[in-house]
Amino acid sequence: MVTPVFIEKLKQVLETSGVPQADVLYVVASCWTQDQVPEIQNEVQYRQYFRRWHTLNAATNASEPPNFRRSREGMYLDCLGARLIDWEEKQRMPTMSPRPCSPLTIKRSNRRKVL
């Protein structure tokens, strides 16, 4: 996991190396990974993420600059959305535990005769 200390040191190295400020901001923002937004564990947490995502999304209306998605806030919004999608997909998938196949579960007419 990328720590805030690492991000700050990376930012300092990039800035002292003469990297343009827009590129420094992009690299630092891209360090905000999905790993820094914990997976949703339950319905309560899902609702919290859902409200947070909608609130942030509404606050970043069409007047935001086109490079908003490259900002730290934009990447955070994307990470929240990804976690919401992951949870929703997991909830849609039926929980199927594989049953071992034994001769008792196979229809009598389909059993092969062992010689």
C-alpha positions as MATLAB code, in Angstrom:
seq = 'MVTPVFIEKLKQVLETSGVPQADVLYVVASCWTQDQVPEIQNEVQYRQYFRRWHTLNAATNASEPPNFRRSREGMYLDCLGARLIDWEEKQRMPTMSPRPCSPLTIKRSNRRKVL';
ca = [
       0.000    0.000    0.000;
       1.238    3.475   -0.841;
       1.642    5.570    2.295;
       1.239    9.351    2.635;
       4.947    9.572    3.551;
       5.903    7.844    0.298;
       3.626   10.130   -1.718;
       5.140   13.233   -0.116;
       8.698   12.038   -0.793;
       7.780   11.182   -4.374;
       6.307   14.645   -4.827;
       9.481   16.267   -3.480;
      11.724   14.213   -5.775;
       9.609   15.062   -8.824;
       9.496   18.758   -7.977;
      13.255   18.996   -7.386;
      13.903   17.094  -10.628;
      12.238   19.783  -12.711;
       9.118   17.810  -13.634;
       6.315   20.218  -14.673;
       3.819   20.920  -11.856;
       0.859   19.505  -13.828;
       2.720   16.203  -14.237;
       3.732   16.147  -10.561;
       0.104   16.603   -9.545;
      -0.978   13.825  -11.908;
       1.604   11.342  -10.616;
       0.783   12.161   -6.999;
      -2.948   11.839   -7.673;
      -2.463    8.510   -9.421;
      -0.939    7.146   -6.225;
      -4.443    7.276   -4.797;
      -5.271    3.703   -5.605;
      -8.279    1.550   -5.048;
      -6.338   -0.191   -2.283;
      -6.626    2.976   -0.219;
     -10.414    2.741   -0.320;
     -11.315   -0.359    1.717;
     -13.564   -3.015    0.208;
     -17.186   -2.832    1.226;
     -17.894   -5.416    3.918;
     -21.617   -4.950    4.582;
     -24.796   -3.162    3.570;
     -24.261   -0.284    6.023;
     -20.831    0.448    4.580;
     -22.276    0.208    1.066;
     -24.869    2.880    1.902;
     -22.139    5.113    3.366;
     -20.007    4.810    0.202;
     -23.098    5.318   -1.952;
     -24.040    8.570   -0.172;
     -20.432    9.802   -0.240;
     -20.106    9.028   -3.955;
     -23.352   10.836   -4.814;
     -22.441   13.843   -2.666;
     -18.986   14.186   -4.241;
     -20.313   13.546   -7.722;
     -22.959   16.239   -7.319;
     -20.314   18.671   -6.036;
     -18.221   18.081   -9.161;
     -20.760   19.180  -11.718;
     -20.161   19.958  -15.382;
     -18.362   23.196  -14.480;
     -15.327   21.236  -13.282;
     -12.284   21.365  -15.530;
     -11.854   18.413  -17.899;
      -8.790   17.229  -15.994;
     -10.782   16.736  -12.757;
     -10.504   12.943  -13.146;
      -6.734   13.361  -12.968;
      -6.958   15.117   -9.592;
      -6.705   13.357   -6.248;
     -10.386   14.063   -5.624;
     -11.343   12.700   -9.036;
      -9.404    9.510   -8.487;
     -10.976    9.115   -5.049;
     -14.406    9.465   -6.645;
     -13.479    6.799   -9.202;
     -12.209    4.480   -6.442;
     -15.459    4.865   -4.493;
     -17.411    4.081   -7.662;
     -15.293    0.998   -8.324;
     -15.907   -0.311   -4.802;
     -19.655    0.258   -5.227;
     -19.643   -1.661   -8.495;
     -17.642   -4.524   -6.926;
     -20.178   -4.813   -4.079;
     -23.168   -4.680   -6.421;
     -21.719   -7.393   -8.647;
     -20.993   -9.625   -5.659;
     -24.564   -9.180   -4.437;
     -25.971  -10.188   -7.828;
     -23.928  -13.366   -8.098;
     -25.728  -16.371   -6.663;
     -23.814  -18.061   -3.908;
     -23.314  -21.536   -5.171;
     -21.253  -23.980   -3.217;
     -20.097  -26.863   -5.356;
     -21.450  -30.193   -4.226;
     -19.194  -33.189   -4.557;
     -20.337  -35.616   -7.158;
     -20.925  -39.014   -5.653;
     -22.643  -42.094   -7.078;
     -25.586  -41.340   -4.805;
     -26.209  -37.992   -6.504;
     -26.143  -39.404  -10.014;
     -29.409  -40.809  -11.342;
     -29.514  -44.550  -11.325;
     -30.090  -44.675  -15.087;
     -26.902  -42.648  -15.713;
     -24.609  -44.813  -13.572;
     -22.073  -46.871  -15.407;
     -21.697  -50.474  -14.630;
     -18.288  -51.157  -13.117;
     -16.723  -54.463  -14.085;
];
